[in-house]
Amino acid sequence: MFPGIGGRGMNPKKMKGMLKSMGINIDEVEGVEEVIIRTSDRDIVIRDAQVAIMDAQGSRSFQISGEVTEQPRLTIPDSDIELVMAQTGTDHDTARAALIQSKGDLAEAIVRISRPED
């Protein structure tokens, strides 16, 4: 759970009890598949995540571990969505989805909508 604390020397149950006696509660979040941290320029994606919430006197902290990958954030300007809508006669959501799939490439997005794959 905590590197260097719960390792070989102390069992996790004993550690949890010790922390609780100091007013610190730790709860595991079950069934977490993925955690995404969004910044202005990228997404940090943590798959097969293990999440622990530590509550110390009303202040909550999260410990997250898992397989980490980073992906650049893709910003789709409204003007690009409107252009794809005008060229293809499609709705906003379809135009935006095509732009996302084509990583912002206008021509590819228009072709995707005009000639959908079978």
C-alpha positions as CSV (number, residue, x, y, z in Angstrom):
1,M,0.0,0.0,0.0
2,F,2.7,2.5,1.1
3,P,6.2,1.9,-0.3
4,G,8.7,1.2,2.5
5,I,6.1,1.0,5.2
6,G,4.0,-2.1,4.6
7,G,6.7,-4.1,3.1
8,R,8.3,-7.2,4.6
9,G,8.5,-5.9,8.2
10,M,4.9,-5.0,9.1
11,N,1.7,-6.7,8.0
12,P,-0.9,-4.4,6.3
13,K,-3.6,-5.1,8.9
14,K,-1.3,-4.0,11.7
15,M,-0.2,-1.0,9.8
16,K,-3.8,0.0,9.1
17,G,-4.7,-0.4,12.8
18,M,-1.7,1.7,13.8
19,L,-2.6,4.5,11.4
20,K,-6.2,4.4,12.6
21,S,-5.1,4.9,16.2
22,M,-3.4,8.1,15.0
23,G,-6.6,9.3,13.4
24,I,-5.8,8.2,9.9
25,N,-8.3,5.9,8.0
26,I,-7.4,4.1,4.8
27,D,-10.0,2.6,2.5
28,E,-9.3,0.7,-0.7
29,V,-11.6,1.5,-3.7
30,E,-12.7,-1.8,-5.3
31,G,-13.2,-2.4,-9.0
32,V,-11.3,0.5,-10.4
33,E,-10.4,-0.1,-14.0
34,E,-8.9,3.3,-15.0
35,V,-8.0,6.7,-13.6
36,I,-7.5,9.7,-15.9
37,I,-5.7,12.8,-14.8
38,R,-6.4,15.6,-17.3
39,T,-4.1,18.6,-17.7
40,S,-4.2,21.4,-20.2
41,D,-1.9,19.6,-22.7
42,R,-2.2,15.9,-21.9
43,D,-4.1,13.0,-20.2
44,I,-2.3,10.7,-17.8
45,V,-4.1,7.4,-18.0
46,I,-3.6,4.8,-15.2
47,R,-5.0,1.4,-16.2
48,D,-5.6,-1.6,-13.9
49,A,-5.5,1.0,-11.1
50,Q,-5.3,0.4,-7.4
51,V,-6.7,3.3,-5.4
52,A,-6.4,3.9,-1.7
53,I,-8.1,6.9,0.0
54,M,-6.4,8.2,3.2
55,D,-8.5,10.4,5.4
56,A,-6.4,12.2,8.1
57,Q,-8.5,14.6,10.2
58,G,-10.9,15.5,7.3
59,S,-8.2,15.9,4.7
60,R,-8.4,13.2,2.0
61,S,-5.5,12.0,-0.1
62,F,-5.5,9.5,-2.9
63,Q,-2.8,7.0,-3.6
64,I,-3.0,5.5,-7.2
65,S,-0.8,2.9,-8.7
66,G,-1.1,1.0,-12.0
67,E,0.1,1.0,-15.6
68,V,0.7,4.6,-16.6
69,T,0.5,6.0,-20.1
70,E,0.4,9.6,-21.3
71,Q,-1.6,10.9,-24.2
72,P,-1.6,14.5,-25.7
73,R,-4.9,16.3,-25.3
74,L,-6.7,16.9,-28.6
75,T,-8.5,20.2,-28.8
76,I,-11.1,20.4,-31.6
77,P,-11.9,24.0,-32.4
78,D,-15.6,24.8,-33.0
79,S,-14.7,26.3,-36.4
80,D,-13.4,22.8,-37.5
81,I,-16.6,21.1,-36.3
82,E,-18.7,23.7,-38.1
83,L,-16.7,23.2,-41.3
84,V,-17.1,19.4,-41.2
85,M,-20.9,19.9,-40.5
86,A,-21.2,22.3,-43.5
87,Q,-19.3,20.0,-45.8
88,T,-21.1,16.8,-44.9
89,G,-24.5,17.9,-43.7
90,T,-24.1,16.0,-40.5
91,D,-24.8,17.0,-36.9
92,H,-22.4,18.4,-34.3
93,D,-21.7,15.2,-32.4
94,T,-21.0,13.2,-35.6
95,A,-18.7,15.9,-36.9
96,R,-16.8,16.1,-33.6
97,A,-16.5,12.3,-33.3
98,A,-15.1,12.1,-36.8
99,L,-12.5,14.8,-36.0
100,I,-11.5,13.0,-32.9
101,Q,-11.1,9.7,-34.8
102,S,-9.0,11.5,-37.4
103,K,-6.9,13.3,-34.7
104,G,-8.1,16.7,-35.9
105,D,-7.5,16.1,-39.7
106,L,-10.3,18.0,-41.4
107,A,-10.0,16.2,-44.8
108,E,-9.9,12.7,-43.2
109,A,-12.9,13.6,-41.0
110,I,-15.0,14.7,-44.0
111,V,-14.0,11.5,-45.9
112,R,-14.9,9.4,-42.9
113,I,-18.4,10.8,-42.8
114,S,-18.9,11.0,-46.6
115,R,-17.8,7.4,-47.1
116,P,-18.5,5.4,-43.9
117,E,-16.7,2.1,-43.6
118,D,-18.9,-1.0,-44.0
